[in-house]
Amino acid sequence: MKTNIKQYLLTLLAVPAFALSVAGVVAPAAYAVDCDVNSGINGAAECAKSEDQPAELFADGGIFQKITDVLLFIIGAVSVIMLIIGGVRYTISQGDSSAVTSAKNTILYAIIGLIVAILAYAVVHFVIGSFANQA
């Protein structure tokens, strides 16, 4: 039963990971309309950049911030799902002390994971804000 739950959770987590990896590989094509070929390296870089691509790595809405936001959202979602699973396990334990202890541990670790995800979100945004203000 435990291996089935583990395989189910791994499959559940593998689908979004696969979708994100495919979305990262298949990027929309950027077409430069008015580019000067003889404008040097900076001009060529501007021509190659699409309109919705951020200019800086750490700026507000930058690539680093988007990646960390998605990963922290996934961590938070997994913590909430595990909190629900722990609650269901606690409800159906029928007084079995080992099942109750296991369910309580699941709930405890899910809450700790949720707190870590929230703190990580705060730290990442603080660091990104300090890098963006220095530029």
Buried (B, 14 or more C-beta within 10 A) or exposed (E): EEEEEEEEBEEEBEEBEEEBEEEEEEEEEEEEEEEEEEEEEEEBEEBEEEEEEBEEEBBEEBEBBEEBBEBBEBBBBBBBBBBEBBBEBBEEBEEEEEBBEBBBEBBEBBBEBBEBBBEBBEEBBEEBEEBBEEE
